[in-house]
Amino acid sequence: DETLRSTRQSLHALVGRSLAPCKRRAVIMFGDIVGFTATASRIEAATLVEYLDCFFGQVDELCEEHGVEKIKTIGDCYMCVGFTDEGTEPRLALRRVLVVADGLHDVAARTPLEGRRMSVRVGVHIGTVVTGIIGKTKFAYDLWGDAVNVASRMESTGVPGATQITADVYSMLDNKEDYVERGLIDVKGKGKLVTYCSRPRQRDGAERSASPAAVPYAVQRLASLLVTAKGMLRPVGPLLSSSALAFEALAPRGPSQP
């Protein structure tokens, strides 16, 4: 069809990329607004769309400012990448993506929904992806591959208010002291992976919270040990059991997806 061919050619010129599949190296970030679905069910449609437009519009500006490419939004989830195969040094691409990730937490802190302060979970991974434009209508430039899946799992198994990264990302950091090892996390399709989380910090426009995101990860890991000990050493007496129960709410959770 000549019209379709012409449209595809126009789109090709617009995005400046080949329509043929292409393998590229990229730093991938996913960010999801915590508790948004439950909150959204009680809000008028117009208010909801206006909020998301305001929220993600700020993230779009962050990406543009730092040379990171927005890929898409999926509901209340934002996906962007920093490519490393166009003369951009991998560590520089990673720094840019992490700046956007940190900025995403700031956007959440200063953009309440119906008076409720929101938070985000962010996941970041680096790897090889396949890129391309698909569809006969509503063309979409997208990424696929194992690295994309892992980045998505870093978000879904992450901690509200923090950025969770893989060991591959951690090994490339200039500022490793800003991240804390979370331990082995069960990741669907990958088994148990060692991950790291950004240290919680005060955000502009946000009050300090007693949520798990604001609890030092060392305490969370201690909580995990106590919860395990509660099951293994129950005969020891009520002291250990009560201590474990007190910390149980702080223990890291497993994957939120089946």
Secondary structure, DSSP 8 states (H G I E B T S, - for coil): -HHHHHHHHHHHHHHTS-SS-EEEEEEEEEEEETTHHHHHTTS-HHHHHHHHHHHHHHHHHHHHHHT-EEEEEETTEEEEEEESSSS--HHHHHHHHHHHHHHHHHHHHH--BTTB---EEEEEEEEEEEEEEE-SSS-EEEEESHHHHHHHHHHHTS-TTSEEEEHHHHTT-S-GGGEEEEEEEEETTTEEEEEEEE-----TT-----SGGGS-HHHHHHHHHHHHHHHH-GGG-HHHHHHHHHHHTTS----S--
